[in-house]
Amino acid sequence: MFDVVQYLQSHNIKKIRVNVDKIQACCPFHDDKNPSLSINTSKLLWYCFGCGEGGHLSSFIARLDNIPLKLAKEKLGFPINTGCLKGSRQDLSVNLMYEIFQKGERRFVPKFLVDKGITEDDMERFNIRVMLDSAKIFLENKRYINLFGWVLFGFYDWQNKFVGFSARYVSSKNKIFWQPSIIARKFLWGEWLLEDKDKVVLVEGIFDAIFLHKNKIPSLALSGTNLNDTKINRLMERGIKNIFIFLDPDAEIKAKVMSNRLNLLGIKSSIIKANSDPDELKPDQINNLREIYENGLKKDLTRL
Ligand SMILES: [Zn+2]
């Protein structure tokens, strides 16, 4: 069940008063000192006595979260079953994933992506799609996954060929569910962006890699902290010679193990450390990192 009070609280809406199925609160759409917003939680209607706006609660959510009405409706009544997707991600073939991916919208940037600094141009450049239409994937036993409302991150290989996607969903309580597909264990995200470079900064998350690319630092995302044999082989086949390992601050030991392993295999590597995740670097740290990248490997470990 969609919890309206919790939703209002999580959006910092002031002076929430609850009386059975009626809620009064300050309206987020105008400068409201006395609670003029009224919500009927059994009929799912809202009205503001201050600005005169109102309608179905989905229009309220759509406006407040800056999301399409359809997605707001889904949030209200039909939460997407993430557990279902989890158990069946292996079932998706590349062809099916491609078919789904092609249906994704690239001109709409959902709020959580806007918050991450993603623009409409980035959606295209980094192969991000939003499923704004029902996208049912039928599995065995008449079960299905509906990817409606999910954000898909396309994986393309070195030759710029589509190999699959990872998907992320923002639930009605604004918690983000991350659902890495099996593809994320075989490929590095961002391979197609590397062009002819033979050195790269390896990071954990797709947003880290996007952030570094936007700052002109070639980067690949591991989708976690696991650099397995399959991924190492991909890097070797591609002729990557220098790797800068830049994991989140809590993964210090993992970075060391990774670095030792790469060095043993003949791939030169060094560790980059910062007191924040790569996608939260300050401008001077970014300049620092770009310089380190351009000068090539000099030290085993560098603090930004
Ligand atoms: Zn109002």
Boltz pocket constraint, residues with backbone or C-beta under 6 A from the ligand:
constraints:
  - pocket:
      binder: B
      contacts: [[A, 27], [A, 28], [A, 29], [A, 30], [A, 32], [A, 36], [A, 48], [A, 49], [A, 50], [A, 51], [A, 52], [A, 53]]
      max_distance: 6.0
